[in-house]
Amino acid sequence: GQEFQEFLLTKLINAEYACYKAEKFAKLE
């Protein structure tokens, strides 16, 4: 349903954001 779709979208965005942060953090070192 609608709620499940939003849940998946949120998970996807969180995963991409985590990857982005990890990438920036790796370049920092």
N, C-alpha and C positions, 0 to 999 in steps of 0.2 A: 504493500500500500504506500500511501504518500509518506507516512512517517518513516517507513523503512528506507525509502529512497533518500530522504533527507539525512538519515543516519549514515547510509553508505557514502553520501557526498561529503559529509563531515569527516568521516574516517579517511577518505581519499585526500581531502585538503590537509588534514593533520599530518598524514604521512608525507605529503610533498613538502610541507613546511618543515618537518623534522629533517628531511634530507637536505633541504636548503640550508638550515641552520648548521647541520653537521658539516656541510661543505665549507661554509664560511669559517667555521671553527677550525677546520683542518688547515685552511689557508693561513689562519692566524698564527699557527705554530711555526 
